[in-house]
Amino acid sequence: MTRDAPATPVPVGYDKVRFLKPVFLGDTVTLIYRIAEIDAQRKRSTGKIEVFNQDEELVAVGQHILQWVPNPAA
């Protein structure tokens, strides 16, 4: 596989994960992922995660951290 991009996002982990309400078998969940911050100097980005159930109740939140690693071929 050839990549022309100068960097690849590599997951570093999750932070500030909170489960606010229970989710049950048969529930439908929807996840919204928004880029909350870009730290160009550290080559990191942080995504804000919100999870809603079928009743549009917020059931979980968290942050996802990506480290942008240079591609050797680029």
PDB file of N, H, CA, C and O in Angstrom:
ATOM      1  N   MET A   1       0.841  -1.170   0.000  1.00  0.00           N
ATOM      2  CA  MET A   1       0.000   0.000   0.000  1.00  0.00           C
ATOM      3  C   MET A   1       0.893   1.242   0.000  1.00  0.00           C
ATOM      4  O   MET A   1       1.808   1.351   0.817  1.00  0.00           O
ATOM      5  N   THR A   2       0.637   2.147  -0.885  1.00  0.00           N
ATOM      6  H   THR A   2      -0.106   2.059  -1.548  1.00  0.00           H
ATOM      7  CA  THR A   2       1.406   3.370  -0.994  1.00  0.00           C
ATOM      8  C   THR A   2       0.659   4.508  -0.320  1.00  0.00           C
ATOM      9  O   THR A   2      -0.545   4.684  -0.507  1.00  0.00           O
ATOM     10  N   ARG A   3       1.401   5.277   0.467  1.00  0.00           N
ATOM     11  H   ARG A   3       2.379   5.134   0.618  1.00  0.00           H
ATOM     12  CA  ARG A   3       0.806   6.444   1.121  1.00  0.00           C
ATOM     13  C   ARG A   3       1.544   7.680   0.657  1.00  0.00           C
ATOM     14  O   ARG A   3       2.773   7.742   0.696  1.00  0.00           O
ATOM     15  N   ASP A   4       0.774   8.666   0.217  1.00  0.00           N
ATOM     16  H   ASP A   4      -0.224   8.615   0.186  1.00  0.00           H
ATOM     17  CA  ASP A   4       1.368   9.926  -0.219  1.00  0.00           C
ATOM     18  C   ASP A   4       1.343  10.976   0.891  1.00  0.00           C
ATOM     19  O   ASP A   4       1.958  12.035   0.762  1.00  0.00           O
ATOM     20  N   ALA A   5       0.638  10.684   1.970  1.00  0.00           N
ATOM     21  H   ALA A   5       0.139   9.824   2.075  1.00  0.00           H
ATOM     22  CA  ALA A   5       0.518  11.645   3.067  1.00  0.00           C
ATOM     23  C   ALA A   5       1.847  11.750   3.814  1.00  0.00           C
ATOM     24  O   ALA A   5       2.577  10.764   3.918  1.00  0.00           O
ATOM     25  N   PRO A   6       2.166  12.932   4.333  1.00  0.00           N
ATOM     26  CA  PRO A   6       3.432  13.100   5.046  1.00  0.00           C
ATOM     27  C   PRO A   6       3.446  12.448   6.433  1.00  0.00           C
ATOM     28  O   PRO A   6       4.519  12.228   6.995  1.00  0.00           O
ATOM     29  N   ALA A   7       2.267  12.137   6.994  1.00  0.00           N
ATOM     30  H   ALA A   7       1.396  12.316   6.537  1.00  0.00           H
ATOM     31  CA  ALA A   7       2.210  11.548   8.334  1.00  0.00           C
ATOM     32  C   ALA A   7       1.008  10.622   8.464  1.00  0.00           C
ATOM     33  O   ALA A   7       0.033  10.722   7.720  1.00  0.00           O
ATOM     34  N   THR A   8       1.110   9.716   9.436  1.00  0.00           N
ATOM     35  H   THR A   8       1.903   9.635  10.041  1.00  0.00           H
ATOM     36  CA  THR A   8       0.043   8.767   9.731  1.00  0.00           C
ATOM     37  C   THR A   8      -0.418   8.981  11.166  1.00  0.00           C
ATOM     38  O   THR A   8       0.419   9.083  12.063  1.00  0.00           O
ATOM     39  N   PRO A   9      -1.734   9.055  11.415  1.00  0.00           N
ATOM     40  CA  PRO A   9      -2.206   9.191  12.793  1.00  0.00           C
ATOM     41  C   PRO A   9      -2.127   7.843  13.515  1.00  0.00           C
ATOM     42  O   PRO A   9      -2.605   6.827  13.011  1.00  0.00           O
ATOM     43  N   VAL A  10      -1.518   7.852  14.702  1.00  0.00           N
ATOM     44  H   VAL A  10      -1.130   8.678  15.112  1.00  0.00           H
ATOM     45  CA  VAL A  10      -1.386   6.649  15.515  1.00  0.00           C
ATOM     46  C   VAL A  10      -2.089   6.906  16.850  1.00  0.00           C
ATOM     47  O   VAL A  10      -1.762   7.875  17.535  1.00  0.00           O
ATOM     48  N   PRO A  11      -3.048   6.055  17.232  1.00  0.00           N
ATOM     49  CA  PRO A  11      -3.752   6.277  18.498  1.00  0.00           C
ATOM     50  C   PRO A  11      -2.799   6.189  19.690  1.00  0.00           C
ATOM     51  O   PRO A  11      -2.022   5.241  19.808  1.00  0.00           O
ATOM     52  N   VAL A  12      -2.869   7.180  20.561  1.00  0.00           N
ATOM     53  H   VAL A  12      -3.500   7.950  20.464  1.00  0.00           H
ATOM     54  CA  VAL A  12      -2.073   7.190  21.783  1.00  0.00           C
ATOM     55  C   VAL A  12      -2.917   6.669  22.944  1.00  0.00           C
ATOM     56  O   VAL A  12      -2.401   6.017  23.851  1.00  0.00           O
ATOM     57  N   GLY A  13      -4.201   6.957  22.911  1.00  0.00           N
ATOM     58  H   GLY A  13      -4.620   7.487  22.174  1.00  0.00           H
ATOM     59  CA  GLY A  13      -5.073   6.472  23.966  1.00  0.00           C
ATOM     60  C   GLY A  13      -6.281   7.355  24.170  1.00  0.00           C
ATOM     61  O   GLY A  13      -6.549   8.279  23.403  1.00  0.00           O
ATOM     62  N   TYR A  14      -6.995   7.041  25.226  1.00  0.00           N
ATOM     63  H   TYR A  14      -6.777   6.291  25.850  1.00  0.00           H
ATOM     64  CA  TYR A  14      -8.203   7.780  25.587  1.00  0.00           C
ATOM     65  C   TYR A  14      -7.974   8.450  26.934  1.00  0.00           C
ATOM     66  O   TYR A  14      -7.210   7.952  27.761  1.00  0.00           O
ATOM     67  N   ASP A  15      -8.632   9.572  27.149  1.00  0.00           N
ATOM     68  H   ASP A  15      -9.252   9.977  26.477  1.00  0.00           H
ATOM     69  CA  ASP A  15      -8.486  10.329  28.379  1.00  0.00           C
ATOM     70  C   ASP A  15      -9.854  10.841  28.802  1.00  0.00           C
ATOM     71  O   ASP A  15     -10.726  11.070  27.964  1.00  0.00           O
ATOM     72  N   LYS A  16     -10.034  11.015  30.081  1.00  0.00           N
ATOM     73  H   LYS A  16      -9.325  10.829  30.762  1.00  0.00           H
ATOM     74  CA  LYS A  16     -11.254  11.601  30.644  1.00  0.00           C
ATOM     75  C   LYS A  16     -12.518  10.873  30.181  1.00  0.00           C
ATOM     76  O   LYS A  16     -13.527  11.510  29.880  1.00  0.00           O
ATOM     77  N   VAL A  17     -12.464   9.545  30.126  1.00  0.00           N
ATOM     78  H   VAL A  17     -11.644   9.027  30.371  1.00  0.00           H
ATOM     79  CA  VAL A  17     -13.624   8.744  29.732  1.00  0.00           C
ATOM     80  C   VAL A  17     -14.581   8.665  30.918  1.00  0.00           C
ATOM     81  O   VAL A  17     -14.186   8.316  32.030  1.00  0.00           O
ATOM     82  N   ARG A  18     -15.847   8.995  30.660  1.00  0.00           N
ATOM     83  H   ARG A  18     -16.167   9.278  29.756  1.00  0.00           H
ATOM     84  CA  ARG A  18     -16.873   8.963  31.695  1.00  0.00           C
ATOM     85  C   ARG A  18     -18.120   8.272  31.142  1.00  0.00           C
ATOM     86  O   ARG A  18     -18.622   8.615  30.071  1.00  0.00           O
ATOM     87  N   PHE A  19     -18.601   7.292  31.902  1.00  0.00           N
ATOM     88  H   PHE A  19     -18.193   7.013  32.771  1.00  0.00           H
ATOM     89  CA  PHE A  19     -19.850   6.617  31.556  1.00  0.00           C
ATOM     90  C   PHE A  19     -20.947   7.255  32.409  1.00  0.00           C
ATOM     91  O   PHE A  19     -20.963   7.097  33.629  1.00  0.00           O
ATOM     92  N   LEU A  20     -21.848   7.964  31.769  1.00  0.00           N
ATOM     93  H   LEU A  20     -21.835   8.092  30.777  1.00  0.00           H
ATOM     94  CA  LEU A  20     -22.824   8.784  32.471  1.00  0.00           C
ATOM     95  C   LEU A  20     -24.137   8.068  32.763  1.00  0.00           C
ATOM     96  O   LEU A  20     -24.784   8.330  33.777  1.00  0.00           O
ATOM     97  N   LYS A  21     -24.524   7.165  31.871  1.00  0.00           N
ATOM     98  H   LYS A  21     -23.999   6.952  31.047  1.00  0.00           H
ATOM     99  CA  LYS A  21     -25.771   6.410  32.031  1.00  0.00           C
ATOM    100  C   LYS A  21     -25.549   5.007  31.486  1.00  0.00           C
ATOM    101  O   LYS A  21     -24.679   4.804  30.639  1.00  0.00           O
ATOM    102  N   PRO A  22     -26.325   4.036  31.961  1.00  0.00           N
ATOM    103  CA  PRO A  22     -26.149   2.674  31.451  1.00  0.00           C
ATOM    104  C   PRO A  22     -26.657   2.522  30.018  1.00  0.00           C
ATOM    105  O   PRO A  22     -27.547   3.247  29.573  1.00  0.00           O
ATOM    106  N   VAL A  23     -26.076   1.575  29.323  1.00  0.00           N
ATOM    107  H   VAL A  23     -25.354   0.986  29.684  1.00  0.00           H
ATOM    108  CA  VAL A  23     -26.512   1.180  27.981  1.00  0.00           C
ATOM    109  C   VAL A  23     -26.864  -0.297  28.067  1.00  0.00           C
ATOM    110  O   VAL A  23     -26.113  -1.082  28.645  1.00  0.00           O
ATOM    111  N   PHE A  24     -27.998  -0.679  27.499  1.00  0.00           N
ATOM    112  H   PHE A  24     -28.609  -0.042  27.029  1.00  0.00           H
ATOM    113  CA  PHE A  24     -28.506  -2.039  27.630  1.00  0.00           C
ATOM    114  C   PHE A  24     -28.479  -2.756  26.281  1.00  0.00           C
ATOM    115  O   PHE A  24     -28.449  -2.116  25.229  1.00  0.00           O
ATOM    116  N   LEU A  25     -28.490  -4.089  26.321  1.00  0.00           N
ATOM    117  H   LEU A  25     -28.515  -4.609  27.175  1.00  0.00           H
ATOM    118  CA  LEU A  25     -28.598  -4.876  25.095  1.00  0.00           C
ATOM    119  C   LEU A  25     -29.828  -4.435  24.326  1.00  0.00           C
ATOM    120  O   LEU A  25     -30.898  -4.264  24.910  1.00  0.00           O
ATOM    121  N   GLY A  26     -29.688  -4.251  23.041  1.00  0.00           N
ATOM    122  H   GLY A  26     -28.818  -4.390  22.567  1.00  0.00           H
ATOM    123  CA  GLY A  26     -30.796  -3.800  22.207  1.00  0.00           C
ATOM    124  C   GLY A  26     -30.841  -2.293  22.022  1.00  0.00           C
ATOM    125  O   GLY A  26     -31.554  -1.803  21.147  1.00  0.00           O
ATOM    126  N   ASP A  27     -30.085  -1.541  22.838  1.00  0.00           N
ATOM    127  H   ASP A  27     -29.505  -1.939  23.548  1.00  0.00           H
ATOM    128  CA  ASP A  27     -30.028  -0.088  22.659  1.00  0.00           C
ATOM    129  C   ASP A  27     -29.272   0.237  21.374  1.00  0.00           C
ATOM    130  O   ASP A  27     -28.435  -0.539  20.915  1.00  0.00           O
ATOM    131  N   THR A  28     -29.580   1.384  20.813  1.00  0.00           N
ATOM    132  H   THR A  28     -30.261   2.015  21.186  1.00  0.00           H
ATOM    133  CA  THR A  28     -28.853   1.909  19.660  1.00  0.00           C
ATOM    134  C   THR A  28     -28.051   3.103  20.139  1.00  0.00           C
ATOM    135  O   THR A  28     -28.593   4.022  20.753  1.00  0.00           O
ATOM    136  N   VAL A  29     -26.752   3.083  19.855  1.00  0.00           N
ATOM    137  H   VAL A  29     -26.312   2.337  19.356  1.00  0.00           H
ATOM    138  CA  VAL A  29     -25.911   4.198  20.281  1.00  0.00           C
ATOM    139  C   VAL A  29     -25.336   4.902  19.058  1.00  0.00           C
ATOM    140  O   VAL A  29     -25.072   4.283  18.028  1.00  0.00           O
ATOM    141  N   THR A  30     -25.150   6.203  19.198  1.00  0.00           N
ATOM    142  H   THR A  30     -25.365   6.707  20.035  1.00  0.00           H
ATOM    143  CA  THR A  30     -24.571   7.038  18.153  1.00  0.00           C
ATOM    144  C   THR A  30     -23.374   7.761  18.743  1.00  0.00           C
ATOM    145  O   THR A  30     -23.460   8.340  19.826  1.00  0.00           O
ATOM    146  N   LEU A  31     -22.267   7.725  18.032  1.00  0.00           N
ATOM    147  H   LEU A  31     -22.198   7.255  17.153  1.00  0.00           H
ATOM    148  CA  LEU A  31     -21.047   8.363  18.495  1.00  0.00           C
ATOM    149  C   LEU A  31     -20.758   9.589  17.645  1.00  0.00           C
ATOM    150  O   LEU A  31     -20.822   9.528  16.418  1.00  0.00           O
ATOM    151  N   ILE A  32     -20.442  10.694  18.291  1.00  0.00           N
ATOM    152  H   ILE A  32     -20.390  10.743  19.289  1.00  0.00           H
ATOM    153  CA  ILE A  32     -20.028  11.914  17.592  1.00  0.00           C
ATOM    154  C   ILE A  32     -18.584  12.179  17.962  1.00  0.00           C
ATOM    155  O   ILE A  32     -18.242  12.248  19.142  1.00  0.00           O
ATOM    156  N   TYR A  33     -17.732  12.329  16.953  1.00  0.00           N
ATOM    157  H   TYR A  33     -18.010  12.273  15.994  1.00  0.00           H
ATOM    158  CA  TYR A  33     -16.295  12.551  17.134  1.00  0.00           C
ATOM    159  C   TYR A  33     -15.952  13.890  16.501  1.00  0.00           C
ATOM    160  O   TYR A  33     -16.134  14.088  15.300  1.00  0.00           O
ATOM    161  N   ARG A  34     -15.460  14.797  17.316  1.00  0.00           N
ATOM    162  H   ARG A  34     -15.312  14.637  18.291  1.00  0.00           H
ATOM    163  CA  ARG A  34     -15.083  16.128  16.817  1.00  0.00           C
ATOM    164  C   ARG A  34     -13.623  16.388  17.155  1.00  0.00           C
ATOM    165  O   ARG A  34     -13.171  16.060  18.251  1.00  0.00           O
ATOM    166  N   ILE A  35     -12.891  16.969  16.226  1.00  0.00           N
ATOM    167  H   ILE A  35     -13.259  17.235  15.335  1.00  0.00           H
ATOM    168  CA  ILE A  35     -11.528  17.387  16.519  1.00  0.00           C
ATOM    169  C   ILE A  35     -11.616  18.603  17.429  1.00  0.00           C
ATOM    170  O   ILE A  35     -12.156  19.637  17.037  1.00  0.00           O
ATOM    171  N   ALA A  36     -11.090  18.484  18.637  1.00  0.00           N
ATOM    172  H   ALA A  36     -10.651  17.644  18.955  1.00  0.00           H
ATOM    173  CA  ALA A  36     -11.190  19.552  19.621  1.00  0.00           C
ATOM    174  C   ALA A  36      -9.942  20.424  19.655  1.00  0.00           C
ATOM    175  O   ALA A  36     -10.019  21.620  19.936  1.00  0.00           O
ATOM    176  N   GLU A  37      -8.794  19.820  19.369  1.00  0.00           N
ATOM    177  H   GLU A  37      -8.731  18.849  19.141  1.00  0.00           H
ATOM    178  CA  GLU A  37      -7.545  20.570  19.479  1.00  0.00           C
ATOM    179  C   GLU A  37      -6.493  19.959  18.558  1.00  0.00           C
ATOM    180  O   GLU A  37      -6.422  18.741  18.393  1.00  0.00           O
ATOM    181  N   ILE A  38      -5.690  20.817  17.971  1.00  0.00           N
ATOM    182  H   ILE A  38      -5.748  21.807  18.105  1.00  0.00           H
ATOM    183  CA  ILE A  38      -4.544  20.381  17.181  1.00  0.00           C
ATOM    184  C   ILE A  38      -3.318  21.074  17.753  1.00  0.00           C
ATOM    185  O   ILE A  38      -3.243  22.301  17.802  1.00  0.00           O
ATOM    186  N   ASP A  39      -2.362  20.267  18.183  1.00  0.00           N
ATOM    187  H   ASP A  39      -2.422  19.269  18.143  1.00  0.00           H
ATOM    188  CA  ASP A  39      -1.102  20.785  18.711  1.00  0.00           C
ATOM    189  C   ASP A  39      -0.025  20.482  17.679  1.00  0.00           C
ATOM    190  O   ASP A  39       0.592  19.417  17.711  1.00  0.00           O
ATOM    191  N   ALA A  40       0.199  21.423  16.762  1.00  0.00           N
ATOM    192  H   ALA A  40      -0.302  22.288  16.737  1.00  0.00           H
ATOM    193  CA  ALA A  40       1.145  21.216  15.661  1.00  0.00           C
ATOM    194  C   ALA A  40       2.569  21.022  16.164  1.00  0.00           C
ATOM    195  O   ALA A  40       3.340  20.266  15.572  1.00  0.00           O
ATOM    196  N   GLN A  41       2.917  21.690  17.238  1.00  0.00           N
ATOM    197  H   GLN A  41       2.291  22.304  17.719  1.00  0.00           H
ATOM    198  CA  GLN A  41       4.282  21.598  17.760  1.00  0.00           C
ATOM    199  C   GLN A  41       4.577  20.189  18.286  1.00  0.00           C
ATOM    200  O   GLN A  41       5.669  19.664  18.067  1.00  0.00           O
ATOM    201  N   ARG A  42       3.618  19.581  18.971  1.00  0.00           N
ATOM    202  H   ARG A  42       2.731  20.007  19.148  1.00  0.00           H
ATOM    203  CA  ARG A  42       3.787  18.216  19.505  1.00  0.00           C
ATOM    204  C   ARG A  42       3.330  17.152  18.515  1.00  0.00           C
ATOM    205  O   ARG A  42       3.485  15.957  18.765  1.00  0.00           O
ATOM    206  N   LYS A  43       2.763  17.590  17.381  1.00  0.00           N
ATOM    207  H   LYS A  43       2.637  18.561  17.177  1.00  0.00           H
ATOM    208  CA  LYS A  43       2.222  16.682  16.347  1.00  0.00           C
ATOM    209  C   LYS A  43       1.171  15.743  16.939  1.00  0.00           C
ATOM    210  O   LYS A  43       1.206  14.527  16.749  1.00  0.00           O
ATOM    211  N   ARG A  44       0.232  16.364  17.669  1.00  0.00           N
ATOM    212  H   ARG A  44       0.205  17.351  17.823  1.00  0.00           H
ATOM    213  CA  ARG A  44      -0.857  15.615  18.285  1.00  0.00           C
ATOM    214  C   ARG A  44      -2.185  16.298  17.995  1.00  0.00           C
ATOM    215  O   ARG A  44      -2.256  17.509  17.787  1.00  0.00           O
ATOM    216  N   SER A  45      -3.228  15.488  17.989  1.00  0.00           N
ATOM    217  H   SER A  45      -3.171  14.504  18.158  1.00  0.00           H
ATOM    218  CA  SER A  45      -4.583  16.033  17.917  1.00  0.00           C
ATOM    219  C   SER A  45      -5.438  15.331  18.969  1.00  0.00           C
ATOM    220  O   SER A  45      -5.191  14.182  19.335  1.00  0.00           O
ATOM    221  N   THR A  46      -6.444  16.051  19.441  1.00  0.00           N
ATOM    222  H   THR A  46      -6.645  16.985  19.143  1.00  0.00           H
ATOM    223  CA  THR A  46      -7.350  15.513  20.449  1.00  0.00           C
ATOM    224  C   THR A  46      -8.763  15.573  19.900  1.00  0.00           C
ATOM    225  O   THR A  46      -9.214  16.614  19.424  1.00  0.00           O
ATOM    226  N   GLY A  47      -9.450  14.456  19.972  1.00  0.00           N
ATOM    227  H   GLY A  47      -9.084  13.610  20.360  1.00  0.00           H
ATOM    228  CA  GLY A  47     -10.841  14.384  19.537  1.00  0.00           C
ATOM    229  C   GLY A  47     -11.774  14.305  20.730  1.00  0.00           C
ATOM    230  O   GLY A  47     -11.498  13.597  21.699  1.00  0.00           O
ATOM    231  N   LYS A  48     -12.875  15.029  20.660  1.00  0.00           N
ATOM    232  H   LYS A  48     -13.100  15.604  19.873  1.00  0.00           H
ATOM    233  CA  LYS A  48     -13.902  14.983  21.694  1.00  0.00           C
ATOM    234  C   LYS A  48     -14.939  13.946  21.273  1.00  0.00           C
ATOM    235  O   LYS A  48     -15.459  14.002  20.158  1.00  0.00           O
ATOM    236  N   ILE A  49     -15.237  13.007  22.157  1.00  0.00           N
ATOM    237  H   ILE A  49     -14.815  12.961  23.062  1.00  0.00           H
ATOM    238  CA  ILE A  49     -16.180  11.929  21.860  1.00  0.00           C
ATOM    239  C   ILE A  49     -17.418  12.078  22.727  1.00  0.00           C
ATOM    240  O   ILE A  49     -17.320  12.267  23.939  1.00  0.00           O
ATOM    241  N   GLU A  50     -18.588  11.992  22.095  1.00  0.00           N
ATOM    242  H   GLU A  50     -18.668  11.838  21.110  1.00  0.00           H
ATOM    243  CA  GLU A  50     -19.866  11.977  22.800  1.00  0.00           C
ATOM    244  C   GLU A  50     -20.669  10.788  22.279  1.00  0.00           C
ATOM    245  O   GLU A  50     -20.752  10.567  21.071  1.00  0.00           O
ATOM    246  N   VAL A  51     -21.254  10.029  23.192  1.00  0.00           N
ATOM    247  H   VAL A  51     -21.187  10.208  24.174  1.00  0.00           H
ATOM    248  CA  VAL A  51     -22.052   8.863  22.825  1.00  0.00           C
ATOM    249  C   VAL A  51     -23.478   9.077  23.340  1.00  0.00           C
ATOM    250  O   VAL A  51     -23.692   9.384  24.513  1.00  0.00           O
ATOM    251  N   PHE A  52     -24.447   8.907  22.433  1.00  0.00           N
ATOM    252  H   PHE A  52     -24.273   8.658  21.481  1.00  0.00           H
ATOM    253  CA  PHE A  52     -25.860   9.103  22.760  1.00  0.00           C
ATOM    254  C   PHE A  52     -26.614   7.792  22.554  1.00  0.00           C
ATOM    255  O   PHE A  52     -26.248   6.990  21.695  1.00  0.00           O
ATOM    256  N   ASN A  53     -27.666   7.574  23.342  1.00  0.00           N
ATOM    257  H   ASN A  53     -27.964   8.225  24.040  1.00  0.00           H
ATOM    258  CA  ASN A  53     -28.521   6.416  23.109  1.00  0.00           C
ATOM    259  C   ASN A  53     -29.669   6.801  22.170  1.00  0.00           C
ATOM    260  O   ASN A  53     -29.729   7.928  21.679  1.00  0.00           O
ATOM    261  N   GLN A  54     -30.567   5.863  21.930  1.00  0.00           N
ATOM    262  H   GLN A  54     -30.518   4.948  22.328  1.00  0.00           H
ATOM    263  CA  GLN A  54     -31.670   6.081  20.984  1.00  0.00           C
ATOM    264  C   GLN A  54     -32.642   7.164  21.454  1.00  0.00           C
ATOM    265  O   GLN A  54     -33.421   7.684  20.655  1.00  0.00           O
ATOM    266  N   ASP A  55     -32.600   7.506  22.736  1.00  0.00           N
ATOM    267  H   ASP A  55     -31.966   7.084  23.384  1.00  0.00           H
ATOM    268  CA  ASP A  55     -33.459   8.572  23.268  1.00  0.00           C
ATOM    269  C   ASP A  55     -32.734   9.918  23.281  1.00  0.00           C
ATOM    270  O   ASP A  55     -33.202  10.877  23.895  1.00  0.00           O
ATOM    271  N   GLU A  56     -31.591   9.979  22.601  1.00  0.00           N
ATOM    272  H   GLU A  56     -31.212   9.200  22.102  1.00  0.00           H
ATOM    273  CA  GLU A  56     -30.740  11.172  22.507  1.00  0.00           C
ATOM    274  C   GLU A  56     -30.217  11.625  23.869  1.00  0.00           C
ATOM    275  O   GLU A  56     -29.952  12.809  24.080  1.00  0.00           O
ATOM    276  N   GLU A  57     -30.072  10.664  24.795  1.00  0.00           N
ATOM    277  H   GLU A  57     -30.288   9.703  24.624  1.00  0.00           H
ATOM    278  CA  GLU A  57     -29.472  10.945  26.095  1.00  0.00           C
ATOM    279  C   GLU A  57     -27.963  10.718  25.993  1.00  0.00           C
ATOM    280  O   GLU A  57     -27.516   9.732  25.407  1.00  0.00           O
ATOM    281  N   LEU A  58     -27.196  11.620  26.556  1.00  0.00           N
ATOM    282  H   LEU A  58     -27.559  12.421  27.032  1.00  0.00           H
ATOM    283  CA  LEU A  58     -25.749  11.480  26.572  1.00  0.00           C
ATOM    284  C   LEU A  58     -25.383  10.384  27.561  1.00  0.00           C
ATOM    285  O   LEU A  58     -25.684  10.499  28.749  1.00  0.00           O
ATOM    286  N   VAL A  59     -24.733   9.314  27.084  1.00  0.00           N
ATOM    287  H   VAL A  59     -24.488   9.221  26.119  1.00  0.00           H
ATOM    288  CA  VAL A  59     -24.426   8.171  27.946  1.00  0.00           C
ATOM    289  C   VAL A  59     -22.936   8.023  28.242  1.00  0.00           C
ATOM    290  O   VAL A  59     -22.570   7.356  29.209  1.00  0.00           O
ATOM    291  N   ALA A  60     -22.068   8.632  27.428  1.00  0.00           N
ATOM    292  H   ALA A  60     -22.366   9.175  26.643  1.00  0.00           H
ATOM    293  CA  ALA A  60     -20.620   8.542  27.667  1.00  0.00           C
ATOM    294  C   ALA A  60     -19.917   9.691  26.967  1.00  0.00           C
ATOM    295  O   ALA A  60     -20.389  10.204  25.952  1.00  0.00           O
ATOM    296  N   VAL A  61     -18.778  10.086  27.525  1.00  0.00           N
ATOM    297  H   VAL A  61     -18.394   9.669  28.349  1.00  0.00           H
ATOM    298  CA  VAL A  61     -17.944  11.129  26.934  1.00  0.00           C
ATOM    299  C   VAL A  61     -16.477  10.733  27.109  1.00  0.00           C
ATOM    300  O   VAL A  61     -16.144   9.880  27.932  1.00  0.00           O
ATOM    301  N   GLY A  62     -15.620  11.362  26.328  1.00  0.00           N
ATOM    302  H   GLY A  62     -15.891  12.054  25.659  1.00  0.00           H
ATOM    303  CA  GLY A  62     -14.195  11.108  26.472  1.00  0.00           C
ATOM    304  C   GLY A  62     -13.390  11.895  25.466  1.00  0.00           C
ATOM    305  O   GLY A  62     -13.933  12.634  24.645  1.00  0.00           O
ATOM    306  N   GLN A  63     -12.075  11.721  25.548  1.00  0.00           N
ATOM    307  H   GLN A  63     -11.634  11.121  26.215  1.00  0.00           H
ATOM    308  CA  GLN A  63     -11.161  12.341  24.596  1.00  0.00           C
ATOM    309  C   GLN A  63     -10.293  11.246  23.982  1.00  0.00           C
ATOM    310  O   GLN A  63      -9.908  10.291  24.657  1.00  0.00           O
ATOM    311  N   HIS A  64      -9.996  11.397  22.708  1.00  0.00           N
ATOM    312  H   HIS A  64     -10.308  12.173  22.160  1.00  0.00           H
ATOM    313  CA  HIS A  64      -9.137  10.465  21.982  1.00  0.00           C
ATOM    314  C   HIS A  64      -7.913  11.233  21.510  1.00  0.00           C
ATOM    315  O   HIS A  64      -8.037  12.299  20.906  1.00  0.00           O
ATOM    316  N   ILE A  65      -6.736  10.694  21.784  1.00  0.00           N
ATOM    317  H   ILE A  65      -6.636   9.828  22.275  1.00  0.00           H
ATOM    318  CA  ILE A  65      -5.495  11.382  21.446  1.00  0.00           C
ATOM    319  C   ILE A  65      -4.790  10.645  20.312  1.00  0.00           C
ATOM    320  O   ILE A  65      -4.582   9.433  20.373  1.00  0.00           O
ATOM    321  N   LEU A  66      -4.423  11.405  19.271  1.00  0.00           N
ATOM    322  H   LEU A  66      -4.591  12.390  19.222  1.00  0.00           H
ATOM    323  CA  LEU A  66      -3.677  10.859  18.133  1.00  0.00           C
ATOM    324  C   LEU A  66      -2.321  11.531  18.046  1.00  0.00           C
ATOM    325  O   LEU A  66      -2.210  12.749  18.190  1.00  0.00           O
ATOM    326  N   GLN A  67      -1.283  10.729  17.808  1.00  0.00           N
ATOM    327  H   GLN A  67      -1.373   9.740  17.691  1.00  0.00           H
ATOM    328  CA  GLN A  67       0.054  11.236  17.541  1.00  0.00           C
ATOM    329  C   GLN A  67       0.286  11.090  16.029  1.00  0.00           C
ATOM    330  O   GLN A  67       0.052  10.021  15.464  1.00  0.00           O
ATOM    331  N   TRP A  68       0.743  12.159  15.383  1.00  0.00           N
ATOM    332  H   TRP A  68       0.934  13.027  15.842  1.00  0.00           H
ATOM    333  CA  TRP A  68       0.971  12.123  13.942  1.00  0.00           C
ATOM    334  C   TRP A  68       2.452  11.777  13.692  1.00  0.00           C
ATOM    335  O   TRP A  68       3.350  12.566  13.989  1.00  0.00           O
ATOM    336  N   VAL A  69       2.675  10.576  13.139  1.00  0.00           N
ATOM    337  H   VAL A  69       1.945   9.935  12.898  1.00  0.00           H
ATOM    338  CA  VAL A  69       4.023  10.041  12.936  1.00  0.00           C
ATOM    339  C   VAL A  69       4.401  10.205  11.465  1.00  0.00           C
ATOM    340  O   VAL A  69       3.628   9.840  10.579  1.00  0.00           O
ATOM    341  N   PRO A  70       5.589  10.755  11.204  1.00  0.00           N
ATOM    342  CA  PRO A  70       6.008  10.933   9.803  1.00  0.00           C
ATOM    343  C   PRO A  70       6.103   9.600   9.055  1.00  0.00           C
ATOM    344  O   PRO A  70       6.568   8.601   9.603  1.00  0.00           O
ATOM    345  N   ASN A  71       5.657   9.599   7.800  1.00  0.00           N
ATOM    346  H   ASN A  71       5.279  10.411   7.354  1.00  0.00           H
ATOM    347  CA  ASN A  71       5.778   8.425   6.948  1.00  0.00           C
ATOM    348  C   ASN A  71       7.195   8.370   6.393  1.00  0.00           C
ATOM    349  O   ASN A  71       7.687   9.372   5.874  1.00  0.00           O
ATOM    350  N   PRO A  72       7.864   7.222   6.490  1.00  0.00           N
ATOM    351  CA  PRO A  72       9.232   7.132   5.977  1.00  0.00           C
ATOM    352  C   PRO A  72       9.315   7.328   4.463  1.00  0.00           C
ATOM    353  O   PRO A  72      10.327   7.813   3.958  1.00  0.00           O
ATOM    354  N   ALA A  73       8.263   6.956   3.736  1.00  0.00           N
ATOM    355  H   ALA A  73       7.441   6.562   4.146  1.00  0.00           H
ATOM    356  CA  ALA A  73       8.284   7.050   2.283  1.00  0.00           C
ATOM    357  C   ALA A  73       7.992   8.453   1.775  1.00  0.00           C
ATOM    358  O   ALA A  73       8.255   8.762   0.613  1.00  0.00           O
ATOM    359  N   ALA A  74       7.453   9.301   2.636  1.00  0.00           N
ATOM    360  H   ALA A  74       7.240   9.051   3.581  1.00  0.00           H
ATOM    361  CA  ALA A  74       7.031  10.642   2.196  1.00  0.00           C
ATOM    362  C   ALA A  74       8.214  11.569   2.025  1.00  0.00           C
ATOM    363  O   ALA A  74       8.039  12.732   1.661  1.00  0.00           O
TER     364      ALA A  74
END
